[in-house]
Amino acid sequence: FFKTKEEIEDWLKKMNIKQYTINRNLTVDVYDNVNISQKELKYIPIQFRIVTNDFYCDRNNLISLEGCPTKVDGDFRCNNNQLTSLKFGPTIVNGNYECEYNKLTSLKYCPEVIWDFRCNDNIINTLEYCPIIINGTFFLSDNKLKNLEGCCPKIGDGFYLENNCLES
């Protein structure tokens, strides 16, 4: 992570992020959308804390969600990266959560309550750590699931899990 307020401000300007506060501990709160998609990032060099709208970090080369906010009031999107874990991702997402086209094997560290949850095209083999409530639709196609043990007890709209290895 950057160590000075000036380095953080320079990076935020380069990423076209405008409405923000840099806190004393150098975490960043943003009062707008954050879209750092398609920036060829291998890592996020600052620590976001709260984003009051959407946070997009998709189509990069991220191997970790370190630096992501802990709370996103809108949608969170980290599709098309090299992620093997959701560790360091937000624990509160008040919109949709998208983590498709990664190398995830587990749902560990995902939020407990979300709207649509899009996890297609990973290598998830268990529903352990699944959210408690998915208010919208759960997309889990093209993974390695063998059974539905541990599945979310409440799914609002639908559940898609084509092209898995379901045995029961």
DSSP file with accessible surface (Angstrom, degrees, kcal/mol):
  #  RESIDUE AA STRUCTURE BP1 BP2  ACC     N-H-->O    O-->H-N    N-H-->O    O-->H-N    TCO  KAPPA ALPHA  PHI   PSI    X-CA   Y-CA   Z-CA
    1    1 A F              0   0  101      0, 0.0    45,-0.2     0, 0.0     7,-0.0   0.000 360.0 360.0 360.0 151.0    0.0    0.0    0.0
    2    2 A F        -     0   0   62     43,-2.6    45,-0.1     1,-0.1     3,-0.0  -0.351 360.0-151.9 -64.2 149.3    1.0    3.6   -0.5
    3    3 A K        +     0   0  165     43,-0.0     2,-0.3    -2,-0.0    -1,-0.1   0.528  67.2  56.8-104.8 -10.3    2.4    5.1    2.6
    4    4 A T  S  > S-     0   0   54      1,-0.1     4,-2.0    22,-0.0     5,-0.2  -0.920  75.1-125.7-127.0 156.2    1.6    8.8    2.2
    5    5 A K  H  > S+     0   0  100     -2,-0.3     4,-2.8     1,-0.2     5,-0.2   0.875 112.2  56.0 -61.6 -36.6   -1.5   10.9    1.6
    6    6 A E  H  > S+     0   0  116      2,-0.2     4,-2.4     1,-0.2    -1,-0.2   0.904 105.8  49.1 -65.5 -42.9    0.1   12.4   -1.5
    7    7 A E  H  > S+     0   0   78      2,-0.2     4,-2.1     1,-0.2    -1,-0.2   0.915 113.0  48.4 -62.0 -41.8    0.7    9.0   -3.1
    8    8 A I  H  X S+     0   0    3     -4,-2.0     4,-2.8     2,-0.2     5,-0.2   0.940 111.1  49.6 -64.3 -46.7   -2.9    8.0   -2.5
    9    9 A E  H  X S+     0   0   67     -4,-2.8     4,-2.4     1,-0.2    -2,-0.2   0.905 110.2  51.4 -59.3 -42.1   -4.2   11.3   -3.9
   10   10 A D  H  X S+     0   0  112     -4,-2.4     4,-2.4     2,-0.2    -1,-0.2   0.918 112.0  46.0 -61.0 -44.5   -2.1   10.9   -7.0
   11   11 A W  H  X S+     0   0   20     -4,-2.1     4,-2.1     2,-0.2    -2,-0.2   0.925 111.4  51.3 -67.0 -42.9   -3.4    7.4   -7.6
   12   12 A L  H  <>S+     0   0    0     -4,-2.8     5,-2.9     2,-0.2    -2,-0.2   0.912 111.4  48.7 -60.3 -40.4   -7.0    8.4   -7.0
   13   13 A K  H ><5S+     0   0  171     -4,-2.4     3,-1.6    -5,-0.2    -1,-0.2   0.935 109.7  51.5 -64.5 -44.0   -6.6   11.2   -9.5
   14   14 A K  H 3<5S+     0   0  161     -4,-2.4    -1,-0.2     1,-0.3    -2,-0.2   0.862 111.3  48.0 -61.3 -33.9   -5.1    8.8  -12.0
   15   15 A M  T 3<5S-     0   0   16     -4,-2.1    20,-0.3    -5,-0.1    -1,-0.3   0.376 115.4-118.2 -87.6   2.0   -8.0    6.4  -11.5
   16   16 A N  T < 5 +     0   0  114     -3,-1.6     2,-0.6     1,-0.2    -3,-0.2   0.858  61.4 151.0  62.6  38.3  -10.5    9.4  -11.9
   17   17 A I      < +     0   0    9     -5,-2.9    -1,-0.2     1,-0.1     3,-0.1  -0.905  11.2 163.1-101.4 123.8  -11.9    8.9   -8.4
   18   18 A K        +     0   0  147     -2,-0.6     2,-1.3     1,-0.2    -1,-0.1   0.858  48.4  62.5-113.9 -53.9  -13.1   12.3   -7.1
   19   19 A Q  S    S+     0   0  111      2,-0.0    12,-3.0    11,-0.0     2,-0.3  -0.635  77.0 122.8 -87.4  94.0  -15.4   12.4   -4.2
   20   20 A Y  E     -A   30   0A  66     -2,-1.3     2,-0.4    10,-0.3    10,-0.2  -0.927  49.9-141.7-146.9 165.3  -13.4   10.9   -1.3
   21   21 A T  E     -A   29   0A  58      8,-2.4     8,-2.4    -2,-0.3     2,-0.7  -0.999  14.5-146.2-129.2 132.3  -11.9   11.3    2.1
   22   22 A I  E     -A   28   0A  23     -2,-0.4     6,-0.2     6,-0.2   -17,-0.0  -0.901  26.1-143.7 -96.6 117.0   -8.5   10.0    3.1
   23   23 A N    >   -     0   0   36      4,-3.0     3,-2.3    -2,-0.7     0, 0.0  -0.263  25.8 -99.6 -77.1 166.9   -8.8    9.0    6.8
   24   24 A R  T 3  S+     0   0  257      1,-0.3    -1,-0.1     2,-0.1    -2,-0.0   0.830 125.9  52.4 -55.9 -35.2   -6.1    9.4    9.4
   25   25 A N  T 3  S-     0   0  111      2,-0.1    -1,-0.3     1,-0.0     3,-0.1   0.285 122.0-108.9 -86.6  12.1   -5.1    5.8    9.0
   26   26 A L  S <  S+     0   0   54     -3,-2.3    21,-0.5     1,-0.3     2,-0.2   0.562  75.0 136.8  70.8  12.6   -4.8    6.3    5.2
   27   27 A T  E     - b   0  47A  17     19,-0.1    -4,-3.0    21,-0.0     2,-0.5  -0.529  48.5-131.3 -78.2 160.0   -8.0    4.3    4.4
   28   28 A V  E     -Ab  22  48A   0     19,-2.1    21,-3.2    -6,-0.2    22,-0.5  -0.959  15.8-163.6-123.7 128.7  -10.2    5.9    1.8
   29   29 A D  E     -Ab  21  50A   9     -8,-2.4    -8,-2.4    -2,-0.5     2,-0.4  -0.918  13.7-159.9-103.7 134.5  -14.0    6.5    1.8
   30   30 A V  E     -Ab  20  51A   1     20,-2.7    22,-2.5    -2,-0.4   -10,-0.3  -0.966  14.4-161.2-121.3 132.5  -15.5    7.2   -1.5
   31   31 A Y  S    S+     0   0  101    -12,-3.0     2,-0.3    -2,-0.4   -11,-0.1  -0.299  76.4  33.5-105.0  45.9  -18.9    9.0   -1.9
   32   32 A D  S    S-     0   0   63     -2,-0.1    21,-0.8   -13,-0.1    20,-0.2  -0.909 105.0 -47.9-170.4-171.2  -19.5    7.8   -5.5
   33   33 A N        -     0   0   71     -2,-0.3     2,-0.5    19,-0.1    22,-0.2  -0.491  42.1-150.0 -73.8 150.6  -18.8    4.9   -7.8
   34   34 A V  E     +e   55   0B   1     20,-2.7    22,-3.0    -2,-0.1     2,-0.5  -0.993  17.5 176.7-119.9 119.6  -15.3    3.4   -8.0
   35   35 A N  E     +e   56   0B  86     -2,-0.5    22,-0.2   -20,-0.3    20,-0.1  -0.875  17.9 152.2-126.4  97.3  -14.4    1.8  -11.3
   36   36 A I    >   +     0   0    0     20,-3.0     3,-0.6    -2,-0.5     5,-0.2  -0.106  31.8 140.3-111.8  33.8  -10.9    0.5  -11.5
   37   37 A S  T 3   +     0   0    8      1,-0.2    22,-0.2    19,-0.2    23,-0.1  -0.410  62.7  14.4 -74.5 152.0  -11.8   -2.1  -14.1
   38   38 A Q  T 3  S+     0   0  133     20,-1.7    -1,-0.2    21,-0.2    22,-0.2   0.843  82.9 124.4  53.2  43.8   -9.4   -2.9  -17.0
   39   39 A K  S <  S-     0   0   95     -3,-0.6    21,-0.1     2,-0.1    -1,-0.1   0.239  79.0-117.7-111.0   9.1   -6.4   -1.1  -15.5
   40   40 A E        +     0   0  164     19,-0.5     2,-0.3     1,-0.2    20,-0.1   0.827  53.6 172.3  56.6  35.2   -4.1   -4.1  -15.7
   41   41 A L        -     0   0   21     -5,-0.2    20,-2.4     1,-0.2    -1,-0.2  -0.570  30.3-175.0 -77.9 134.5   -3.8   -4.1  -11.9
   42   42 A K  S    S+     0   0  149      1,-0.3    21,-1.1    -2,-0.3    22,-0.3   0.652  79.9   1.4 -93.8 -24.2   -2.1   -6.9  -10.1
   43   43 A Y  S    S-     0   0  154     19,-0.2    -1,-0.3    20,-0.1    24,-0.1  -0.970  76.2-108.3-154.2 162.5   -3.0   -5.4   -6.8
   44   44 A I        -     0   0    3     22,-0.7    24,-0.0    -2,-0.3    13,-0.0  -0.888  27.5-156.4 -96.4 117.2   -4.9   -2.5   -5.3
   45   45 A P        +     0   0    7      0, 0.0   -43,-2.6     0, 0.0     2,-0.3   0.432  69.8  50.8 -82.7   1.5   -2.3   -0.1   -3.9
   46   46 A I  S    S-     0   0    2    -45,-0.2     2,-0.8    20,-0.1   -19,-0.1  -0.889  82.3-116.3-129.7 164.8   -4.6    1.7   -1.4
   47   47 A Q  E     -b   27   0A  54    -21,-0.5   -19,-2.1    -2,-0.3     2,-0.2  -0.883  26.2-160.7-105.4 105.7   -7.0    0.5    1.3
   48   48 A F  E     -b   28   0A   1     19,-2.6   -19,-0.2    -2,-0.8    19,-0.1  -0.546  10.6-179.7 -74.1 151.6  -10.6    1.5    0.5
   49   49 A R  E     +     0   0A 100    -21,-3.2    21,-1.8     1,-0.4    22,-1.7   0.705  63.1   7.2-115.9 -60.8  -12.9    1.4    3.6
   50   50 A I  E     -bc  29  71A  41    -22,-0.5   -20,-2.7    19,-0.2     2,-0.4  -0.985  53.7-170.6-130.2 135.9  -16.4    2.5    2.5
   51   51 A V  E     -bc  30  72A   0     20,-2.1    22,-2.7    -2,-0.4    23,-0.3  -0.995  11.8-156.4-124.1 122.8  -17.8    3.1   -1.0
   52   52 A T  S    S+     0   0   53    -22,-2.5     2,-0.1    -2,-0.4   -19,-0.1   0.414  78.7  17.3 -84.0   3.8  -21.3    4.6   -1.0
   53   53 A N  S    S-     0   0   65    -21,-0.8    21,-2.1   -23,-0.2    20,-0.2  -0.347 113.4 -22.8-139.4-135.6  -22.2    3.3   -4.5
   54   54 A D        -     0   0   27     20,-0.2   -20,-2.7    19,-0.2     2,-0.4  -0.526  44.6-157.0 -86.7 151.8  -20.7    0.6   -6.8
   55   55 A F  E     -ef  34  76B   0     20,-2.9    22,-2.4   -22,-0.2     2,-0.5  -0.975  13.5-178.5-128.6 114.5  -17.2   -0.8   -6.6
   56   56 A Y  E     +ef  35  77B  37    -22,-3.0   -20,-3.0    -2,-0.4    22,-0.2  -0.963  22.3 151.9-117.3 122.8  -15.8   -2.4   -9.9
   57   57 A C        +     0   0    0     20,-3.0     3,-0.3    -2,-0.5     5,-0.2  -0.068  36.2 136.8-131.7  30.2  -12.4   -4.0  -10.0
   58   58 A D        +     0   0    1     19,-0.3   -20,-1.7     1,-0.2    22,-0.2  -0.265  51.1  32.2 -79.6 164.5  -13.1   -6.5  -12.8
   59   59 A R  S    S+     0   0  106     20,-2.3   -19,-0.5   -22,-0.2    -1,-0.2   0.896  91.4 109.4  55.4  49.5  -11.0   -7.5  -15.8
   60   60 A N  S    S-     0   0    7     20,-0.6    -1,-0.2    19,-0.4   -18,-0.1  -0.446  82.0-102.6-122.3-157.3   -7.7   -6.9  -14.2
   61   61 A N        +     0   0   72    -20,-2.4    20,-0.1    -2,-0.2     2,-0.1  -0.116  58.8 157.5-122.0  32.6   -5.0   -9.4  -13.1
   62   62 A L        -     0   0    0     -5,-0.2    20,-2.4     1,-0.1   -19,-0.2  -0.361  24.5-180.0 -64.8 135.3   -5.8   -9.3   -9.4
   63   63 A I  S    S+     0   0  119    -21,-1.1    21,-0.6     1,-0.2     2,-0.3   0.435  73.8  30.1-108.5  -5.1   -4.7  -12.3   -7.3
   64   64 A S        -     0   0   35    -22,-0.3    -1,-0.2     2,-0.1   -20,-0.2  -0.989  64.6-138.3-149.1 152.6   -6.1  -10.8   -4.1
   65   65 A L    >   +     0   0    0     22,-0.9     3,-2.5    -2,-0.3    23,-0.1   0.261  57.0 138.9 -93.7  11.9   -9.0   -8.6   -3.0
   66   66 A E  T 3   +     0   0   89      1,-0.3   -22,-0.7    21,-0.1    -2,-0.1  -0.330  65.9  33.7 -57.5 132.8   -6.7   -6.8   -0.5
   67   67 A G  T 3  S+     0   0    0      1,-0.4   -19,-2.6    21,-0.2    -1,-0.3   0.123  88.2 127.6 103.0 -19.0   -7.4   -3.1   -0.7
   68   68 A C    <   -     0   0    1     -3,-2.5    -1,-0.4    20,-0.3    -3,-0.0  -0.317  68.1 -95.4 -67.1 155.0  -11.1   -3.6   -1.4
   69   69 A P        -     0   0    0      0, 0.0   -20,-0.2     0, 0.0   -19,-0.2  -0.284  17.1-137.8 -67.4 156.5  -13.6   -1.8    0.8
   70   70 A T  S    S+     0   0   73    -21,-1.8    22,-1.8     1,-0.2    21,-1.7   0.751  92.8  35.9 -82.5 -24.7  -15.2   -3.5    3.8
   71   71 A K  E     -cd  50  92A  70    -22,-1.7   -20,-2.1    19,-0.2     2,-0.4  -0.995  61.2-178.7-135.0 131.3  -18.6   -2.0    2.9
   72   72 A V  E     -cd  51  93A   0     20,-2.5    22,-2.5    -2,-0.4    23,-0.3  -0.991  11.8-163.6-126.0 119.0  -20.1   -1.3   -0.6
   73   73 A D  S    S+     0   0   54    -22,-2.7   -19,-0.2    -2,-0.4   -21,-0.1   0.684  80.3  27.9 -77.0 -16.9  -23.5    0.3   -0.6
   74   74 A G  S    S-     0   0   10    -21,-2.1    21,-1.3   -23,-0.3     2,-0.2   0.049 114.1 -31.6-111.2-135.6  -24.1   -0.6   -4.3
   75   75 A D        -     0   0   37     20,-0.2   -20,-2.9    19,-0.2     2,-0.4  -0.598  45.9-150.3 -89.8 150.5  -22.8   -3.5   -6.4
   76   76 A F  E     -fg  55  97B   0     20,-2.9    22,-2.6    -2,-0.2     2,-0.4  -0.983  16.2-178.0-120.3 127.5  -19.4   -5.2   -6.1
   77   77 A R  E     +fg  56  98B  57    -22,-2.4   -20,-3.0    -2,-0.4   -19,-0.3  -0.968  22.7 153.4-133.0 120.1  -17.8   -6.7   -9.2
   78   78 A C        +     0   0    0     20,-3.0     3,-0.2    -2,-0.4     5,-0.2  -0.060  30.9 148.9-129.6  31.1  -14.5   -8.6   -9.3
   79   79 A N        +     0   0   10     19,-0.2   -20,-2.3     1,-0.2   -19,-0.4  -0.176  54.2  25.7 -62.4 158.4  -15.1  -10.8  -12.4
   80   80 A N  S    S+     0   0   71     20,-2.1   -20,-0.6   -22,-0.2     2,-0.2   0.921  90.0 114.4  55.1  55.2  -12.3  -11.9  -14.7
   81   81 A N  S    S-     0   0    4     20,-0.6    -1,-0.2    19,-0.3   -18,-0.1  -0.552  78.7 -99.4-127.3-160.5   -9.3  -11.8  -12.5
   82   82 A Q        +     0   0   74    -20,-2.4     2,-0.2    -2,-0.2    20,-0.1  -0.106  63.4 152.5-115.2  31.7   -7.0  -14.5  -11.1
   83   83 A L        +     0   0    0     -5,-0.2    20,-2.7     1,-0.1   -19,-0.1  -0.427  25.6 174.5 -73.0 135.9   -8.7  -14.7   -7.7
   84   84 A T  S    S+     0   0   85    -21,-0.6    21,-0.9     1,-0.2     2,-0.3   0.430  72.8  28.3-111.3  -7.2   -8.5  -18.0   -5.7
   85   85 A S        -     0   0   42    -22,-0.2    -1,-0.2    19,-0.1   -20,-0.2  -0.992  61.2-139.1-151.0 154.0  -10.2  -16.6   -2.6
   86   86 A L    >   +     0   0    1     22,-0.7     3,-2.1    -2,-0.3    23,-0.1   0.308  59.3 136.5 -94.6   7.7  -12.7  -13.9   -1.6
   87   87 A K  T 3   +     0   0   95      1,-0.3   -22,-0.9    21,-0.1    -2,-0.1  -0.268  69.1  22.1 -55.4 140.5  -10.6  -13.0    1.4
   88   88 A F  T 3  S+     0   0   97      1,-0.3    -1,-0.3   -24,-0.1   -20,-0.3   0.371  96.5 125.6  77.5  -0.9  -10.2   -9.2    1.9
   89   89 A G  S <  S-     0   0    9     -3,-2.1    -1,-0.3     1,-0.2   -22,-0.1  -0.282  74.7 -69.0 -76.6 172.5  -13.4   -8.6   -0.1
   90   90 A P        -     0   0    0      0, 0.0   -20,-0.2     0, 0.0   -19,-0.2  -0.329  31.9-158.6 -64.5 143.3  -16.3   -6.6    1.3
   91   91 A T  S    S+     0   0   93    -21,-1.7    21,-0.6     1,-0.2     2,-0.4   0.628  84.6  47.2 -93.0 -18.1  -18.2   -8.1    4.2
   92   92 A I  E     +d   71   0A  80    -22,-1.8   -20,-2.5    19,-0.1     2,-0.4  -0.990  61.1 165.7-126.6 120.8  -21.2   -5.8    3.5
   93   93 A V  E     -d   72   0A   2     20,-0.6   -20,-0.2    -2,-0.4    22,-0.2  -0.968  16.1-169.2-132.3 115.6  -22.6   -5.4   -0.1
   94   94 A N  S    S+     0   0   81    -22,-2.5   -19,-0.2    -2,-0.4   -21,-0.1   0.386  75.5  33.3 -88.1   4.8  -26.0   -3.8   -0.3
   95   95 A G  S    S-     0   0    8    -21,-1.3    20,-2.0   -23,-0.3   -20,-0.2  -0.259 111.1 -32.3-126.6-142.3  -26.3   -4.7   -4.0
   96   96 A N        -     0   0   37     18,-0.2   -20,-2.9    19,-0.2     2,-0.5  -0.518  46.8-147.2 -84.2 153.1  -25.2   -7.5   -6.3
   97   97 A Y  E     -gh  76 117B   0     19,-2.7    21,-2.7   -22,-0.2     2,-0.5  -0.986  16.7-174.8-122.7 120.2  -21.9   -9.4   -5.8
   98   98 A E  E     +gh  77 118B  27    -22,-2.6   -20,-3.0    -2,-0.5   -19,-0.2  -0.970  22.9 151.5-123.6 123.7  -20.2  -10.7   -8.9
   99   99 A C        +     0   0    0     19,-3.2     3,-0.3    -2,-0.5     5,-0.2  -0.123  28.3 149.0-137.8  37.0  -17.1  -12.9   -8.8
  100  100 A E        +     0   0   21     18,-0.2   -20,-2.1     1,-0.2   -19,-0.3  -0.271  53.8  27.1 -73.3 159.0  -17.4  -14.8  -12.1
  101  101 A Y  S    S+     0   0  115     19,-1.7   -20,-0.6   -22,-0.2    -1,-0.2   0.929  92.1 110.9  56.9  52.7  -14.5  -16.1  -14.3
  102  102 A N  S    S-     0   0   13     19,-0.7    -1,-0.2    -3,-0.3   -18,-0.1  -0.497  80.2-100.4-126.7-156.9  -11.9  -16.5  -11.5
  103  103 A K        +     0   0  104    -20,-2.7     2,-0.2    -2,-0.2    19,-0.1  -0.166  60.1 153.8-124.1  36.5  -10.3  -19.5   -9.9
  104  104 A L        +     0   0    0     -5,-0.2    19,-2.3     1,-0.1   -19,-0.1  -0.450  23.1 178.2 -71.5 137.9  -12.3  -19.6   -6.8
  105  105 A T        +     0   0   62    -21,-0.9    20,-1.7    -2,-0.2    21,-0.4   0.506  68.5  28.7-110.3 -10.9  -12.7  -23.0   -5.0
  106  106 A S        -     0   0   27    -22,-0.3    -1,-0.2    18,-0.2   -20,-0.2  -0.964  62.2-134.7-147.6 159.6  -14.8  -21.8   -2.1
  107  107 A L    >   +     0   0    0     21,-0.7     3,-1.9    19,-0.3    22,-0.1   0.269  58.2 140.3 -97.5   9.1  -17.3  -19.1   -1.1
  108  108 A K  T 3   +     0   0   80      1,-0.3   -22,-0.7    20,-0.1    -2,-0.1  -0.266  66.3  22.9 -54.7 138.1  -15.5  -18.5    2.2
  109  109 A Y  T 3  S+     0   0   99      1,-0.3    -1,-0.3   -24,-0.1   -20,-0.1   0.419  88.5 133.1  81.4   5.0  -15.4  -14.7    3.0
  110  110 A C    <   -     0   0   16     -3,-1.9    -1,-0.3    19,-0.3   -19,-0.1  -0.463  67.1 -88.8 -78.1 159.3  -18.4  -13.8    1.0
  111  111 A P        -     0   0    3      0, 0.0   -19,-0.1     0, 0.0    -1,-0.1  -0.253  26.4-130.6 -63.6 156.8  -21.0  -11.5    2.6
  112  112 A E  S    S+     0   0  129    -21,-0.6    21,-2.4     1,-0.2    20,-1.7   0.784  93.2  33.0 -78.3 -29.1  -23.8  -13.2    4.6
  113  113 A V  E    S+k  133   0C  71     19,-0.2   -20,-0.6    18,-0.2     2,-0.3  -0.995  73.0 141.6-133.2 127.1  -26.6  -11.2    2.9
  114  114 A I  E     -k  134   0C   2     19,-2.0    21,-3.0    -2,-0.4    22,-0.3  -0.931  43.5-121.8-149.4 175.7  -26.6   -9.9   -0.7
  115  115 A W  S    S+     0   0  123    -20,-2.0    21,-0.8     1,-0.4    -1,-0.2   0.580  88.8   3.7 -89.7-116.5  -28.9   -9.5   -3.7
  116  116 A D        -     0   0   34     20,-0.2   -19,-2.7    19,-0.1     2,-0.5  -0.486  69.0-158.5 -69.4 141.6  -27.9  -11.3   -6.9
  117  117 A F  E     -hi  97 138B   0     20,-2.7    22,-3.2   -21,-0.2     2,-0.7  -0.964   6.4-169.8-124.9 110.3  -24.8  -13.5   -6.4
  118  118 A R  E     +hi  98 139B  71    -21,-2.7   -19,-3.2    -2,-0.5   -18,-0.2  -0.893  25.5 147.7-108.2 108.5  -22.9  -14.3   -9.6
  119  119 A C        +     0   0    0     20,-3.2     3,-0.2    -2,-0.7     5,-0.2   0.031  24.4 146.0-124.4  20.0  -20.2  -17.0   -9.2
  120  120 A N        +     0   0   19      1,-0.2   -19,-1.7    19,-0.2   -18,-0.3  -0.167  56.9  25.5 -58.6 156.4  -20.4  -18.7  -12.6
  121  121 A D  S    S+     0   0   52     20,-2.0   -19,-0.7   -21,-0.2     2,-0.2   0.925  90.6 109.2  56.4  56.0  -17.2  -20.2  -14.2
  122  122 A N  S    S-     0   0    9     20,-0.9    -1,-0.2    19,-0.3   -17,-0.1  -0.548  78.2-106.3-128.4-159.1  -15.0  -20.9  -11.2
  123  123 A I        +     0   0   75    -19,-2.3     2,-0.2    -2,-0.2    20,-0.1  -0.158  54.6 158.5-127.1  38.6  -13.9  -24.2   -9.7
  124  124 A I        +     0   0    0     -5,-0.2    20,-2.3     1,-0.1   -18,-0.2  -0.438  13.3 175.1 -66.5 127.5  -16.1  -24.0   -6.6
  125  125 A N        +     0   0   92    -20,-1.7    21,-0.6    -2,-0.2     2,-0.3   0.377  58.7  40.8-118.2   2.0  -16.6  -27.5   -5.2
  126  126 A T        -     0   0   39    -21,-0.4   -19,-0.3    19,-0.1    -1,-0.2  -0.995  56.1-148.0-148.7 149.7  -18.6  -26.8   -2.0
  127  127 A L    >   +     0   0    0     22,-0.8     3,-1.7    -2,-0.3   -21,-0.1   0.285  58.7 128.6 -98.6   8.4  -21.4  -24.5   -0.8
  128  128 A E  T 3  S+     0   0  104      1,-0.3   -21,-0.7    21,-0.1    -2,-0.1  -0.365  73.3  26.9 -57.1 142.7  -20.0  -24.3    2.7
  129  129 A Y  T 3  S+     0   0  107      1,-0.2   -19,-0.3   -23,-0.1    -1,-0.3   0.588  88.2 157.3  74.1  12.7  -19.7  -20.6    3.7
  130  130 A C    <   -     0   0   18     -3,-1.7    -1,-0.2    20,-0.4   -21,-0.1  -0.291  52.6 -89.3 -61.2 150.6  -22.6  -19.8    1.3
  131  131 A P        -     0   0    2      0, 0.0    23,-0.2     0, 0.0   -19,-0.2  -0.217  27.1-133.1 -56.8 157.1  -24.5  -16.5    2.2
  132  132 A I  S    S+     0   0   82    -20,-1.7    22,-1.0     1,-0.3     2,-0.4   0.872  90.9  24.6 -79.4 -37.5  -27.4  -16.9    4.6
  133  133 A I  E     -kl 113 154C  51    -21,-2.4   -19,-2.0    20,-0.1     2,-0.6  -0.991  55.7-177.7-134.2 126.4  -29.7  -14.8    2.4
  134  134 A I  E     -kl 114 155C   0     20,-2.7    22,-2.8    -2,-0.4   -19,-0.2  -0.967  10.0-168.6-116.3 106.5  -29.6  -14.1   -1.3
  135  135 A N  S    S+     0   0   41    -21,-3.0   -20,-0.2    -2,-0.6   -19,-0.1   0.749  73.3  22.8 -69.9 -24.4  -32.4  -11.7   -2.0
  136  136 A G  S    S-     0   0    2    -21,-0.8    21,-3.2   -22,-0.3    22,-0.9   0.299 113.6 -30.5-109.1-122.2  -32.2  -12.1   -5.7
  137  137 A T  E     - j   0 158B  18     20,-0.2   -20,-2.7    19,-0.2     2,-0.6  -0.817  42.6-142.7-112.2 144.3  -30.8  -14.9   -7.9
  138  138 A F  E     -ij 117 159B   0     20,-2.7    22,-2.9    -2,-0.3     2,-0.6  -0.919  15.5-167.6-107.0 115.1  -27.9  -17.2   -7.2
  139  139 A F  E     +ij 118 160B  32    -22,-3.2   -20,-3.2    -2,-0.6   -19,-0.2  -0.921  26.1 147.4-106.6 115.2  -25.8  -18.0  -10.3
  140  140 A L        +     0   0    0     20,-3.4     3,-0.3    -2,-0.6     5,-0.2  -0.033  21.8 142.2-139.1  30.0  -23.4  -20.9   -9.8
  141  141 A S        +     0   0    8      1,-0.2   -20,-2.0    19,-0.2   -19,-0.3  -0.323  57.8  29.3 -73.9 158.6  -23.2  -22.6  -13.2
  142  142 A D  S    S+     0   0   61     20,-2.7   -20,-0.9   -22,-0.2    22,-0.2   0.939  91.8 114.5  58.3  53.7  -19.9  -24.0  -14.6
  143  143 A N  S    S-     0   0    5     20,-0.6    -1,-0.2    19,-0.3   -18,-0.1  -0.500  76.5-100.4-128.0-158.5  -18.3  -25.0  -11.4
  144  144 A K        +     0   0  110    -20,-2.3     2,-0.1    -2,-0.2    20,-0.1  -0.028  57.1 152.1-122.8  30.0  -17.3  -28.3   -9.7
  145  145 A L        -     0   0    0     -5,-0.2    20,-1.5     1,-0.1   -19,-0.1  -0.397  22.0-178.8 -67.0 136.2  -20.2  -28.8   -7.2
  146  146 A K        +     0   0  111    -21,-0.6    21,-3.7     1,-0.2    22,-1.3   0.635  69.5   0.4-104.3 -24.8  -21.0  -32.4   -6.3
  147  147 A N        -     0   0   44    -22,-0.2    -1,-0.2    19,-0.2   -20,-0.1  -0.928  65.7-115.0-153.0 177.2  -23.9  -31.7   -4.0
  148  148 A L    >   +     0   0   71     20,-0.3     3,-1.8    -2,-0.3   -22,-0.1   0.178  58.3 142.0-106.9  16.8  -26.0  -28.9   -2.5
  149  149 A E  T 3  S+     0   0  139      1,-0.3   -22,-0.8   -21,-0.0    -2,-0.1  -0.341  71.5  21.3 -59.7 134.6  -25.0  -29.3    1.1
  150  150 A G  T 3  S+     0   0   52      1,-0.2   -20,-0.4   -24,-0.1    -1,-0.3   0.502  88.6 160.2  86.5   5.0  -24.6  -26.0    2.9
  151  151 A C    <   -     0   0   37     -3,-1.8    -1,-0.2     1,-0.1   -22,-0.1  -0.240  53.4 -83.5 -63.8 150.7  -26.7  -24.1    0.3
  152  152 A C        -     0   0   10      1,-0.1   -20,-0.2     2,-0.0    -1,-0.1  -0.252  33.0-143.4 -51.3 127.2  -28.2  -20.8    1.2
  153  153 A P  S    S+     0   0  113      0, 0.0     2,-0.4     0, 0.0    -1,-0.1   0.734  87.0  42.8 -71.7 -19.0  -31.5  -21.3    3.1
  154  154 A K  E     +l  133   0C 102    -22,-1.0   -20,-2.7   -23,-0.2     2,-0.4  -0.945  59.9 167.3-134.7 113.9  -33.1  -18.3    1.5
  155  155 A I  E     -l  134   0C  47     -2,-0.4   -20,-0.2   -22,-0.2   -18,-0.1  -0.994  18.7-158.5-122.3 123.8  -32.8  -17.5   -2.2
  156  156 A G  S    S+     0   0   40    -22,-2.8   -20,-0.2    -2,-0.4   -19,-0.2   0.946  74.1   4.4 -71.1 -53.3  -35.3  -14.9   -3.5
  157  157 A D  S    S-     0   0  125    -21,-3.2     2,-0.3     1,-0.3   -20,-0.2   0.832 114.4 -29.4-110.4 -42.3  -35.7  -15.3   -7.3
  158  158 A G  E     -j  137   0B  19    -22,-0.9   -20,-2.7     2,-0.0     2,-0.4  -0.991  37.3-133.8-173.0 167.1  -33.8  -18.3   -8.7
  159  159 A F  E     -j  138   0B  64     -2,-0.3     2,-0.5   -22,-0.2   -20,-0.2  -0.972  18.5-171.1-139.8 115.3  -30.9  -20.7   -8.6
  160  160 A Y  E     +j  139   0B 110    -22,-2.9   -20,-3.4    -2,-0.4   -19,-0.2  -0.948  20.5 151.5-112.6 121.7  -28.9  -21.5  -11.7
  161  161 A L        +     0   0   35     -2,-0.5     3,-0.3   -22,-0.2   -18,-0.1  -0.097  15.7 156.7-144.2  45.6  -26.3  -24.3  -11.5
  162  162 A E        +     0   0  102      1,-0.2   -20,-2.7   -20,-0.1   -19,-0.3  -0.256  60.9  28.0 -65.4 156.4  -25.9  -25.8  -14.9
  163  163 A N  S    S+     0   0  118    -22,-0.2   -20,-0.6     1,-0.2     2,-0.2   0.928  86.7 127.3  56.8  51.8  -22.7  -27.7  -15.8
  164  164 A N  S    S-     0   0   29     -3,-0.3    -1,-0.2   -22,-0.2   -20,-0.2  -0.600  70.3-109.3-116.5-174.0  -21.7  -28.9  -12.4
  165  165 A C        +     0   0   60    -20,-1.5   -21,-0.1    -2,-0.2     2,-0.1  -0.228  49.2 173.0-110.8  40.7  -20.8  -32.4  -11.2
  166  166 A L        +     0   0   72      1,-0.2   -19,-0.2   -19,-0.0   -20,-0.2  -0.301  17.3 167.6 -62.1 128.2  -23.9  -32.9   -9.1
  167  167 A E              0   0  150    -21,-3.7   -20,-0.2     1,-0.4    -1,-0.2   0.575 360.0 360.0-107.7 -25.4  -24.3  -36.4   -7.7
  168  168 A S              0   0  108    -22,-1.3    -1,-0.4     0, 0.0   -20,-0.3  -0.982 360.0 360.0-155.4 360.0  -27.0  -35.6   -5.2
